[in-house]
Amino acid sequence: MNLFGTIRLADLLLQRDEAWVRVAECERQIQGILGEPYPFPPPPDLPSLRRKKPAKKERPTGSAIPRDAVKLRPLKRPAENAYRVIYQRGDITMTSFLADADLLRRLLRLDQPEFRILEIATVTAQTPENYSVREIVWQAPEASPGVQH
């Protein structure tokens, strides 16, 4: 995969996880209004839900960070419901939210000069604009505390 494909993949995975966070929040609010569980229909037939034979795993080559070097702890639910990710894409610093620690570990191992994660923190988030940081759990070695975002 080329550099732009890798960046696009990372962006799409971040967007996918943000969408699931929004769906969960909508469901929580609906149940709050009703005061009882709502019988939500099952999710659509997503490609990720289909059973397939496990493929042979290839070890990434030239990883920016060794596989064993990143030890993100699980979220402490219900107080923490997402990871806030501050990353650099080219000259632009961006913020996104994910709930999947395994995905974050894979993104940290990307060896691409145009995409670099600067900081990961656990948060309590109601929306992407309304969140509170619980704990900074990882910082890039060169990043100073309180990375600009």
Residue, then its C-alpha position, 0 to 999 in steps of 0.5 A: m500500500n502506498l503512502f496515500g492509501t495508508i493515510r486514507l485507510a487510517d482516516l476511514l478507520l477513524q471515521r468508522d469508529e467515530a460513527w459507532v461512538r455516535v450510534a452508541e450515544c444516540e441509542r443511550q439518549i433514546q433509552g434515556i428519553l424512554g426510560e427503558p431499553y428500546p428494541f433496536p434492530p440488529p445492525p445491517d449486514l456489514p462486511s466486517l460481520r461476515r465470517k471468513k477464513p483467518a488469513k495468515k498474518e504478515r508482520p509489518t516491516g519497518s514499523a515506526i514503533p515495535r509491536d511490544a513497545v505499545k501497551l495501551r490499557p483498556l478503557k475503564r468503563p463507564a467513566e472512560n468511553a473513548y481514546r482521544v487521538i491527537y495526530q499529525r497529517g502532513d503539517i496539520t495536527m488533528t484530533s479524533f476519537l476511537a474506542d478500539a485499542d487494537l486499532l490504535r496499536r496498529l496505527l502507532r506502528l505505521d511507518q509513514p512520514e505523513f502520518r504520526i500519532l502524537e498523543i493518546a488520552t482516555v476521555t469521557a465523551q458526550t460528543p466530539e466537541n464535548y469531552s473531558v480528558r481522564e488520563i494521558v496514556w501514551q505520548a510520542p517520544e518527541a512530544s512534550p506534555g500538553v501537545q497543542h490541539 
